Amino acid sequence: MNSRITLFHPVFLLSLFMVFVYSGKAFADYDYINISDPFHRKVPLAVTVPASLSDDAETGLLAEQTADILGRALAFTGYFNLIDDRAFLEAPGEQGITAREVNFGNWRDIGAHLLITGGIRLEGRVLQMEFRLFDPFRQELVFGKRYTGDTSDLRRMVLRFSDEMIYRMTGDWGVFNTQIAFVSETENGKAVFVSDFDGENVRRITAPDDIVLTPAWCPESRRIAYTSYAADKPDIYIWSVDSGKNEVFADFEGLNITPAWKPDGSGLAATLSFEGDEEIYLLTPEGDVDKRLTNSWGVDVSPGFSPDGKKMAFVSGRAGSPQIYIMNLDTMRTRRLTFEGRYNTQPEWSPRGDQIAYSSMRDGQSDIFVINVDGSGLRQLTQDSGRNESPSWSPDGNLIVFSSTREGESSIYVMTAMGGEQRKLIDKPGNQSLPDWSPVTGQ
């Protein structure tokens, strides 16, 4: 029997991840990041190569890999300005691990408001990693963590520390334990793919090559619902992380499209046309019809629930052109949300429930907009950059993933919730579209 404990093992998550050192000062006393300020100043951060605590070349290579992963992950958040290591006044491995060993003056001199140091020890295939976060100006240890696992767990351990750091600085878990589902062209059709939060580890989850649309993560991040034309008509399928299987969920006569999970995971909403018109229905966990939610002469599609599950946004053509509406699920009363633009689609609730991102076509060009749920505060996030569609919020509400044709073919991009730092996420041949950001998979 293999007794090795890895990051996938619950004992590891509950015990080894909790081995930590901490300065004793309440982290709330620090004010590095104000997430409510849309124009927050990035925090200058120095990420050093961890000291090699084992005298071998492999440990040194793992230390360099650790610093690279950590720097990229923290820069991805948009919170930090990484200081170029060429500006460091100390050689790699000489920066010290404890507060007594760190020369805080050297880091203040290059403007570092935060400093991450650490050490790595390799014994066989067992990897021990330690990270320390310091404030050079206060000359204090903010907090530290130790992790143990197999060498193959290096990336996961580094991202775990990144999550802990973001949580302590903002009160929200970061995006490092999340995934993004999207549709990509294949040689013979389309398929649903999944990647890590940063576009790494892309893998395909559906087969064979058919037309697939609108992947949607379940709240516990163990299943993805999507529409497939595998049976020569649009039906809803569900892929399971645990089984790796794709199974039919809803195959009523006519259309079965645009699935959206309830926030508690107990069933989902989807557009069906088995009664003639395209209306939104609530389905049970078994795929049976629970309730019809819309009843209008226009097409009703793209449901999306508020985080508390009390409201549903959707797209309807009842006013003559696609517009976004909000339904109160207790009273079934519906109000129109969007009035500017003649083609507004793909509504997506923010995790905090106060905003909705959507795609709007104006002057023949699709762009991403955000609007408050009361109809105020309309903001345009993309412009003059091709066709921009299918926004999906990160679970902490600080980033938005979307598709764009700004470089020719449609690909997956990410930006801050204010529209800043727009950059390509997936570098893959063919067109990619319809991204959906998973919830945090658990801490």
DOVO-487808 format. One record per residue (C-alpha): residue number from 0; x, y, z; residue in three letters. Coordinates in nm, 3 decimals, always signed. Each point is the difference from the previous one (the first is absolute). Last residue first. Layout:
N
(NUM; (X; Y; Z); ALA)
...
% end
This chain:
443
(442; (-0.996; +2.526; +0.115); GLN)
(441; (-0.274; -0.099; -0.243); GLY)
(440; (-0.047; -0.008; -0.380); THR)
(439; (-0.031; +0.376; -0.039); VAL)
(438; (-0.280; +0.052; -0.252); PRO)
(437; (+0.073; -0.074; -0.364); SER)
(436; (+0.044; +0.266; -0.267); TRP)
(435; (-0.204; -0.054; -0.318); ASP)
(434; (+0.143; +0.073; -0.345); PRO)
(433; (-0.228; +0.009; -0.308); LEU)
(432; (+0.264; +0.017; -0.275); SER)
(431; (+0.316; -0.144; -0.149); GLN)
(430; (+0.078; +0.007; -0.373); ASN)
(429; (+0.279; -0.211; -0.145); GLY)
(428; (+0.353; -0.059; +0.128); PRO)
(427; (+0.065; +0.055; +0.373); LYS)
(426; (+0.151; +0.282; +0.203); ASP)
(425; (-0.253; +0.043; +0.279); ILE)
(424; (+0.012; +0.299; +0.237); LEU)
(423; (+0.051; +0.304; -0.219); LYS)
(422; (+0.027; +0.328; +0.187); ARG)
(421; (-0.221; +0.290; +0.102); GLN)
(420; (+0.171; +0.187; +0.284); GLU)
(419; (-0.294; +0.224; +0.091); GLY)
(418; (-0.373; -0.043; -0.057); GLY)
(417; (-0.112; +0.096; +0.353); MET)
(416; (-0.061; -0.364; +0.093); ALA)
(415; (+0.358; -0.069; -0.103); THR)
(414; (+0.060; -0.167; -0.333); MET)
(413; (+0.023; -0.350; -0.149); VAL)
(412; (+0.010; -0.129; -0.355); TYR)
(411; (-0.112; -0.315; -0.182); ILE)
(410; (+0.037; -0.019; -0.377); SER)
(409; (-0.197; +0.079; -0.314); SER)
(408; (+0.217; +0.005; -0.310); GLU)
(407; (+0.140; +0.333; -0.117); GLY)
(406; (+0.200; +0.162; +0.279); GLU)
(405; (-0.286; +0.208; +0.143); ARG)
(404; (-0.247; -0.287; -0.049); THR)
(403; (-0.098; -0.013; +0.368); SER)
(402; (-0.140; -0.246; +0.253); SER)
(401; (-0.049; +0.084; +0.367); PHE)
(400; (+0.147; -0.049; +0.348); VAL)
(399; (-0.078; +0.259; +0.266); ILE)
(398; (+0.209; +0.076; +0.309); LEU)
(397; (-0.056; +0.138; +0.351); ASN)
(396; (-0.329; -0.169; +0.087); GLY)
(395; (+0.161; -0.254; +0.235); ASP)
(394; (-0.157; -0.288; -0.195); PRO)
(393; (+0.144; +0.131; -0.330); SER)
(392; (-0.276; +0.152; -0.209); TRP)
(391; (-0.109; -0.126; -0.343); SER)
(390; (-0.042; +0.218; -0.309); PRO)
(389; (-0.121; -0.167; -0.322); SER)
(388; (+0.091; +0.251; -0.272); GLU)
(387; (+0.255; +0.241; -0.149); ASN)
(386; (+0.010; +0.041; -0.379); ARG)
(385; (+0.306; +0.194; -0.114); GLY)
(384; (+0.196; +0.243; +0.214); SER)
(383; (-0.139; +0.353; -0.036); ASP)
(382; (-0.173; -0.025; +0.338); GLN)
(381; (-0.007; -0.212; +0.314); THR)
(380; (-0.119; +0.080; +0.354); LEU)
(379; (-0.302; +0.224; -0.061); GLN)
(378; (-0.162; +0.117; +0.322); ARG)
(377; (-0.367; +0.043; +0.097); LEU)
(376; (-0.030; +0.123; +0.359); GLY)
(375; (-0.375; -0.023; +0.045); SER)
(374; (-0.247; -0.268; -0.107); GLY)
(373; (-0.088; -0.122; +0.352); ASP)
(372; (+0.216; -0.309; -0.051); VAL)
(371; (+0.301; +0.221; -0.066); ASN)
(370; (+0.131; -0.017; -0.357); ILE)
(369; (+0.314; -0.140; -0.160); VAL)
(368; (+0.076; +0.005; -0.371); PHE)
(367; (+0.200; -0.226; -0.232); ILE)
(366; (+0.011; +0.088; -0.369); ASP)
(365; (-0.155; -0.121; -0.325); SER)
(364; (+0.041; +0.218; -0.312); GLN)
(363; (-0.261; +0.060; -0.272); GLY)
(362; (-0.064; +0.356; +0.108); ASP)
(361; (-0.082; -0.127; +0.347); ARG)
(360; (-0.017; -0.363; +0.104); MET)
(359; (-0.011; -0.056; +0.374); SER)
(358; (+0.153; -0.284; +0.200); SER)
(357; (-0.076; -0.029; +0.369); TYR)
(356; (+0.132; +0.055; +0.352); ALA)
(355; (-0.253; +0.027; +0.282); ILE)
(354; (+0.066; +0.182; +0.324); GLN)
(353; (-0.090; -0.007; +0.370); ASP)
(352; (-0.016; -0.374; +0.062); GLY)
(351; (+0.339; -0.022; +0.170); ARG)
(350; (+0.102; -0.285; -0.231); PRO)
(349; (-0.087; +0.218; -0.302); SER)
(348; (-0.298; -0.119; -0.200); TRP)
(347; (+0.056; -0.089; -0.367); GLU)
(346; (-0.229; +0.113; -0.281); PRO)
(345; (+0.073; -0.145; -0.348); GLN)
(344; (-0.196; +0.242; -0.220); THR)
(343; (-0.076; +0.363; -0.088); ASN)
(342; (-0.090; +0.081; -0.361); TYR)
(341; (-0.168; +0.339; -0.054); ARG)
(340; (+0.227; +0.209; +0.221); GLY)
(339; (-0.102; +0.207; +0.300); GLU)
(338; (-0.314; -0.124; +0.178); PHE)
(337; (+0.129; -0.284; +0.216); THR)
(336; (-0.162; -0.124; +0.325); LEU)
(335; (-0.361; -0.082; -0.090); ARG)
(334; (-0.212; -0.110; +0.291); ARG)
(333; (-0.164; -0.332; +0.078); THR)
(332; (-0.235; -0.104; +0.281); ARG)
(331; (+0.008; -0.373; +0.076); MET)
(330; (-0.079; +0.089; +0.365); THR)
(329; (+0.256; -0.224; +0.169); ASP)
(328; (+0.224; -0.041; -0.305); LEU)
(327; (+0.041; +0.374; -0.050); ASN)
(326; (+0.079; +0.016; -0.372); MET)
(325; (+0.263; +0.225; -0.154); ILE)
(324; (+0.001; +0.090; -0.370); TYR)
(323; (+0.272; +0.045; -0.260); ILE)
(322; (-0.087; +0.107; -0.353); GLN)
(321; (-0.011; -0.174; -0.338); PRO)
(320; (-0.209; +0.204; -0.244); SER)
(319; (-0.376; +0.044; -0.048); GLY)
(318; (-0.094; +0.062; +0.364); ALA)
(317; (-0.077; -0.370; +0.062); ARG)
(316; (+0.341; -0.103; -0.137); GLY)
(315; (+0.114; -0.130; +0.336); SER)
(314; (+0.334; -0.056; +0.168); VAL)
(313; (+0.021; -0.119; +0.360); PHE)
(312; (+0.082; +0.109; +0.352); ALA)
(311; (-0.140; -0.206; +0.286); MET)
(310; (-0.069; +0.106; +0.355); LYS)
(309; (-0.019; -0.161; +0.343); LYS)
(308; (+0.289; -0.244; -0.041); GLY)
(307; (+0.222; +0.185; +0.246); ASP)
(306; (+0.279; +0.029; -0.258); PRO)
(305; (-0.242; +0.133; -0.265); SER)
(304; (-0.100; -0.263; -0.253); PHE)
(303; (+0.072; -0.001; -0.373); GLY)
(302; (-0.236; -0.087; -0.282); PRO)
(301; (+0.124; +0.024; -0.360); SER)
(300; (-0.323; -0.021; -0.202); VAL)
(299; (-0.353; +0.137; -0.043); ASP)
(298; (-0.129; +0.031; -0.361); VAL)
(297; (-0.292; +0.239; -0.029); GLY)
(296; (-0.370; -0.082; +0.043); TRP)
(295; (+0.034; -0.013; +0.376); SER)
(294; (-0.026; -0.254; +0.279); ASN)
(293; (+0.308; -0.039; +0.215); THR)
(292; (+0.075; -0.219; +0.304); LEU)
(291; (-0.156; -0.336; -0.082); ARG)
(290; (+0.044; -0.225; +0.302); LYS)
(289; (+0.149; -0.333; +0.104); ASP)
(288; (+0.068; -0.160; -0.337); VAL)
(287; (+0.199; -0.320; +0.038); ASP)
(286; (+0.380; -0.012; -0.033); GLY)
(285; (+0.070; -0.212; +0.307); GLU)
(284; (+0.130; +0.295; +0.203); PRO)
(283; (-0.333; +0.169; -0.078); THR)
(282; (-0.043; +0.244; -0.288); LEU)
(281; (-0.120; +0.361; +0.008); LEU)
(280; (-0.130; +0.111; -0.337); TYR)
(279; (+0.077; +0.292; -0.228); ILE)
(278; (-0.211; +0.041; -0.314); GLU)
(277; (+0.048; -0.053; -0.372); GLU)
(276; (-0.353; -0.035; -0.138); ASP)
(275; (-0.146; -0.331; -0.112); GLY)
(274; (-0.061; -0.200; +0.317); GLU)
(273; (+0.319; -0.205; -0.047); PHE)
(272; (+0.197; +0.322; -0.046); SER)
(271; (+0.241; -0.007; +0.292); LEU)
(270; (+0.231; +0.271; +0.141); THR)
(269; (+0.184; -0.108; +0.312); ALA)
(268; (-0.005; +0.036; +0.377); ALA)
(267; (+0.188; -0.232; +0.232); LEU)
(266; (-0.037; -0.258; +0.271); GLY)
(265; (+0.090; +0.014; +0.365); SER)
(264; (+0.353; +0.140; -0.028); GLY)
(263; (-0.054; +0.254; +0.277); ASP)
(262; (+0.059; +0.293; -0.234); PRO)
(261; (-0.245; -0.142; -0.258); LYS)
(260; (+0.188; -0.115; -0.307); TRP)
(259; (-0.037; +0.162; -0.342); ALA)
(258; (-0.062; -0.194; -0.323); PRO)
(257; (-0.015; +0.194; -0.330); THR)
(256; (-0.177; -0.253; -0.227); ILE)
(255; (-0.248; -0.287; -0.036); ASN)
(254; (-0.184; +0.066; -0.328); LEU)
(253; (-0.267; -0.224; -0.151); GLY)
(252; (-0.132; -0.314; +0.167); GLU)
(251; (+0.148; -0.040; +0.347); PHE)
(250; (+0.355; -0.126; +0.032); ASP)
(249; (+0.109; +0.116; +0.345); ALA)
(248; (+0.287; -0.154; +0.199); PHE)
(247; (+0.188; -0.216; -0.248); VAL)
(246; (+0.326; -0.135; +0.143); GLU)
(245; (+0.365; +0.094; -0.044); ASN)
(244; (+0.236; -0.211; +0.212); LYS)
(243; (+0.322; +0.091; +0.180); GLY)
(242; (-0.140; -0.177; +0.306); SER)
(241; (+0.109; +0.246; +0.267); ASP)
(240; (+0.021; +0.314; -0.213); VAL)
(239; (-0.346; -0.068; -0.139); SER)
(238; (-0.117; +0.127; -0.340); TRP)
(237; (-0.368; +0.086; -0.037); ILE)
(236; (-0.192; +0.009; -0.326); TYR)
(235; (-0.279; +0.224; -0.125); ILE)
(234; (-0.150; -0.072; -0.341); ASP)
(233; (+0.018; +0.195; -0.327); PRO)
(232; (-0.093; -0.218; -0.298); LYS)
(231; (+0.200; -0.242; -0.214); ASP)
(230; (+0.050; -0.239; +0.295); ALA)
(229; (+0.351; +0.136; +0.068); ALA)
(228; (-0.131; +0.358; -0.032); TYR)
(227; (+0.128; +0.092; +0.345); SER)
(226; (-0.102; +0.256; +0.260); THR)
(225; (+0.201; +0.021; +0.321); TYR)
(224; (-0.009; -0.083; +0.370); ALA)
(223; (+0.330; -0.029; +0.185); ILE)
(222; (+0.043; -0.201; +0.319); ARG)
(221; (+0.227; -0.011; +0.306); ARG)
(220; (+0.038; +0.374; +0.050); SER)
(219; (-0.225; +0.004; +0.311); GLU)
(218; (-0.211; +0.277; -0.153); PRO)
(217; (-0.045; -0.192; -0.330); CYS)
(216; (+0.204; +0.147; -0.285); TRP)
(215; (-0.174; +0.103; -0.321); ALA)
(214; (+0.113; -0.085; -0.355); PRO)
(213; (-0.193; +0.206; -0.258); THR)
(212; (+0.025; -0.187; -0.332); LEU)
(211; (+0.107; -0.324; -0.168); VAL)
(210; (-0.006; -0.091; -0.369); ILE)
(209; (+0.142; -0.347; -0.042); ASP)
(208; (+0.340; -0.165; +0.006); ASP)
(207; (-0.029; -0.302; +0.224); PRO)
(206; (+0.071; +0.076; +0.278); ALA)
(205; (-0.003; +0.237; +0.297); THR)
(204; (+0.254; +0.075; +0.274); ILE)
(203; (+0.303; +0.144; -0.181); ARG)
(202; (+0.296; +0.117; +0.202); ARG)
(201; (+0.184; +0.330; +0.040); VAL)
(200; (+0.254; -0.014; +0.283); ASN)
(199; (+0.075; +0.374; +0.016); GLU)
(198; (-0.245; +0.275; -0.098); GLY)
(197; (+0.051; +0.199; +0.320); ASP)
(196; (-0.300; -0.132; +0.194); PHE)
(195; (+0.080; -0.359; -0.098); ASP)
(194; (-0.141; -0.125; -0.328); SER)
(193; (-0.308; -0.190; -0.116); VAL)
(192; (-0.109; -0.089; -0.352); PHE)
(191; (-0.344; -0.055; -0.151); VAL)
(190; (+0.004; -0.125; -0.358); ALA)
(189; (-0.066; +0.125; -0.352); LYS)
(188; (-0.002; -0.157; -0.345); GLY)
(187; (+0.226; -0.221; -0.210); ASN)
(186; (+0.354; +0.124; +0.058); GLU)
(185; (-0.093; +0.170; +0.325); THR)
(184; (-0.146; +0.343; +0.072); GLU)
(183; (-0.006; +0.107; +0.360); SER)
(182; (-0.274; +0.049; +0.258); VAL)
(181; (+0.093; +0.122; +0.348); PHE)
(180; (+0.031; -0.112; +0.361); ALA)
(179; (+0.215; +0.200; +0.240); ILE)
(178; (+0.143; -0.138; +0.323); GLN)
(177; (+0.037; +0.111; +0.359); THR)
(176; (+0.240; -0.060; +0.291); ASN)
(175; (+0.221; +0.298; -0.082); PHE)
(174; (-0.292; +0.243; -0.027); VAL)
(173; (+0.048; +0.168; +0.336); GLY)
(172; (-0.183; -0.061; +0.323); TRP)
(171; (-0.160; +0.316; +0.133); ASP)
(170; (+0.085; +0.197; +0.317); GLY)
(169; (+0.223; +0.231; -0.203); THR)
(168; (+0.355; -0.029; +0.134); MET)
(167; (-0.031; -0.321; +0.200); ARG)
(166; (-0.194; -0.169; -0.278); TYR)
(165; (+0.249; +0.116; -0.262); ILE)
(164; (+0.291; -0.146; +0.196); MET)
(163; (-0.173; -0.330; +0.070); GLU)
(162; (-0.086; -0.035; -0.368); ASP)
(161; (+0.359; +0.066; -0.104); SER)
(160; (+0.119; -0.255; +0.256); PHE)
(159; (-0.232; -0.257; -0.154); ARG)
(158; (+0.124; +0.098; -0.345); LEU)
(157; (+0.356; -0.086; +0.102); VAL)
(156; (-0.111; -0.330; +0.148); MET)
(155; (-0.198; -0.089; -0.311); ARG)
(154; (+0.290; +0.083; -0.229); ARG)
(153; (+0.241; -0.215; +0.202); LEU)
(152; (-0.228; -0.303; +0.028); ASP)
(151; (+0.202; -0.211; -0.247); SER)
(150; (+0.294; +0.029; +0.241); THR)
(149; (-0.209; -0.190; +0.253); ASP)
(148; (-0.139; +0.182; +0.299); GLY)
(147; (+0.078; +0.214; +0.301); THR)
(146; (-0.107; +0.359; +0.063); TYR)
(145; (+0.113; +0.270; +0.242); ARG)
(144; (-0.161; +0.340; +0.042); LYS)
(143; (+0.096; +0.349; +0.109); GLY)
(142; (-0.164; +0.321; +0.111); PHE)
(141; (+0.053; +0.375; +0.016); VAL)
(140; (+0.358; -0.012; +0.124); LEU)
(139; (+0.089; +0.353; +0.093); GLU)
(138; (+0.253; +0.265; -0.091); GLN)
(137; (-0.281; +0.256; -0.021); ARG)
(136; (+0.145; +0.131; -0.325); PHE)
(135; (+0.120; -0.343; -0.117); PRO)
(134; (-0.340; -0.166; +0.054); ASP)
(133; (+0.073; -0.371; -0.018); PHE)
(132; (-0.172; -0.308; -0.144); LEU)
(131; (+0.174; -0.328; +0.081); ARG)
(130; (-0.026; -0.321; -0.201); PHE)
(129; (+0.115; -0.351; +0.088); GLU)
(128; (+0.015; -0.302; -0.227); MET)
(127; (+0.072; -0.365; +0.072); GLN)
(126; (+0.013; -0.236; -0.297); LEU)
(125; (+0.000; -0.375; +0.044); VAL)
(124; (+0.137; -0.178; -0.308); ARG)
(123; (+0.324; -0.100; +0.172); GLY)
(122; (+0.050; +0.270; +0.258); GLU)
(121; (-0.031; +0.343; -0.160); LEU)
(120; (+0.008; +0.318; +0.210); ARG)
(119; (-0.124; +0.337; -0.121); ILE)
(118; (+0.025; +0.338; +0.170); GLY)
(117; (-0.187; +0.324; -0.001); GLY)
(116; (-0.016; +0.371; -0.062); THR)
(115; (-0.288; +0.224; -0.099); ILE)
(114; (+0.037; +0.375; +0.040); LEU)
(113; (-0.267; +0.269; +0.017); LEU)
(112; (+0.025; +0.376; -0.032); HIS)
(111; (+0.306; -0.037; -0.222); ALA)
(110; (+0.134; +0.341; -0.105); GLY)
(109; (+0.352; -0.097; -0.105); ILE)
(108; (+0.154; +0.162; +0.309); ASP)
(107; (-0.267; -0.152; +0.223); ARG)
(106; (+0.119; -0.344; -0.106); TRP)
(105; (+0.364; +0.062; +0.085); ASN)
(104; (-0.100; +0.167; +0.326); GLY)
(103; (-0.196; -0.308; +0.108); PHE)
(102; (+0.316; -0.208; +0.026); ASN)
(101; (-0.173; -0.329; +0.078); VAL)
(100; (+0.178; -0.235; +0.241); GLU)
(99; (-0.165; +0.120; +0.320); ARG)
(98; (-0.344; -0.009; -0.161); ALA)
(97; (+0.053; -0.363; -0.094); THR)
(96; (+0.054; -0.141; -0.350); ILE)
(95; (+0.313; +0.168; -0.129); GLY)
(94; (+0.061; +0.193; -0.321); GLN)
(93; (+0.308; -0.193; -0.108); GLU)
(92; (-0.169; -0.269; -0.210); GLY)
(91; (-0.003; +0.209; -0.315); PRO)
(90; (+0.257; +0.282; +0.014); ALA)
(89; (-0.084; +0.313; +0.197); GLU)
(88; (-0.049; +0.358; -0.118); LEU)
(87; (-0.298; -0.095; -0.214); PHE)
(86; (-0.057; +0.223; -0.304); ALA)
(85; (+0.064; -0.282; -0.244); ARG)
(84; (-0.282; -0.184; +0.179); ASP)
(83; (-0.247; +0.236; -0.168); ASP)
(82; (-0.251; +0.117; +0.261); ILE)
(81; (-0.341; -0.154; -0.043); LEU)
(80; (-0.279; +0.259; +0.006); ASN)
(79; (-0.281; -0.164; +0.189); PHE)
(78; (-0.379; -0.003; +0.020); TYR)
(77; (-0.076; -0.095; -0.361); GLY)
(76; (-0.073; -0.358; +0.106); THR)
(75; (+0.223; -0.148; -0.272); PHE)
(74; (+0.307; +0.162; +0.157); ALA)
(73; (-0.046; -0.228; +0.301); LEU)
(72; (-0.009; -0.312; -0.216); ALA)
(71; (+0.290; +0.102; -0.223); ARG)
(70; (+0.225; +0.078; +0.296); GLY)
(69; (-0.083; -0.322; +0.180); LEU)
(68; (+0.051; -0.219; -0.307); ILE)
(67; (+0.337; +0.162; -0.079); ASP)
(66; (+0.121; -0.009; +0.360); ALA)
(65; (-0.088; -0.369; +0.030); THR)
(64; (+0.173; -0.090; -0.326); GLN)
(63; (+0.318; +0.165; +0.125); GLU)
(62; (-0.021; -0.197; +0.325); ALA)
(61; (-0.069; -0.324; -0.189); LEU)
(60; (+0.315; +0.056; -0.206); LEU)
(59; (+0.203; +0.058; +0.315); GLY)
(58; (-0.140; -0.313; +0.160); THR)
(57; (+0.099; -0.200; -0.307); GLU)
(56; (+0.360; +0.122; +0.017); ALA)
(55; (+0.067; -0.150; +0.343); ASP)
(54; (+0.092; +0.121; +0.347); ASP)
(53; (-0.342; +0.011; +0.160); SER)
(52; (-0.122; +0.317; +0.172); LEU)
(51; (-0.015; +0.189; -0.330); SER)
(50; (-0.109; +0.355; +0.088); ALA)
(49; (-0.319; +0.111; -0.167); PRO)
(48; (+0.036; +0.220; -0.310); VAL)
(47; (-0.128; +0.340; +0.101); THR)
(46; (-0.335; +0.166; -0.066); VAL)
(45; (+0.012; +0.376; +0.054); ALA)
(44; (-0.336; +0.177; +0.002); LEU)
(43; (-0.091; +0.362; -0.074); PRO)
(42; (-0.375; +0.024; +0.083); VAL)
(41; (-0.213; +0.117; -0.289); LYS)
(40; (-0.186; +0.322; +0.065); ARG)
(39; (-0.374; -0.036; +0.031); HIS)
(38; (-0.207; +0.171; -0.269); PHE)
(37; (-0.311; -0.214; +0.041); PRO)
(36; (+0.013; +0.051; +0.378); ASP)
(35; (-0.217; -0.264; +0.170); SER)
(34; (+0.288; -0.249; -0.009); ILE)
(33; (+0.214; +0.225; +0.220); ASN)
(32; (+0.334; -0.180; +0.008); ILE)
(31; (+0.301; +0.067; +0.222); TYR)
(30; (-0.199; +0.097; +0.309); ASP)
(29; (+0.153; -0.204; +0.280); TYR)
(28; (-0.177; -0.012; +0.337); ASP)
(27; (-0.235; -0.258; -0.150); ALA)
(26; (+0.295; -0.240; +0.012); PHE)
(25; (-0.030; -0.012; +0.377); ALA)
(24; (+0.355; -0.014; +0.137); LYS)
(23; (+0.115; -0.336; +0.136); GLY)
(22; (+0.285; -0.026; -0.251); SER)
(21; (-0.112; -0.332; -0.134); TYR)
(20; (+0.171; -0.333; -0.052); VAL)
(19; (-0.184; -0.281; -0.168); PHE)
(18; (-0.085; -0.367; +0.004); VAL)
(17; (-0.365; +0.011; -0.108); MET)
(16; (+0.069; -0.127; -0.352); PHE)
(15; (+0.155; -0.309; +0.154); LEU)
(14; (-0.312; -0.077; +0.200); SER)
(13; (-0.335; +0.049; -0.168); LEU)
(12; (+0.109; +0.005; -0.364); LEU)
(11; (+0.252; -0.279; +0.050); PHE)
(10; (-0.257; -0.215; +0.176); VAL)
(9; (-0.243; +0.070; -0.285); PRO)
(8; (+0.246; -0.149; -0.257); HIS)
(7; (+0.021; +0.189; -0.330); PHE)
(6; (+0.299; +0.198; +0.124); LEU)
(5; (+0.195; -0.320; +0.033); THR)
(4; (+0.047; -0.255; +0.277); ILE)
(3; (+0.215; -0.300; -0.088); ARG)
(2; (-0.129; -0.319; +0.161); SER)
(1; (+0.006; -0.213; -0.316); ASN)
(0; (-0.129; -0.342; +0.089); MET)
% end
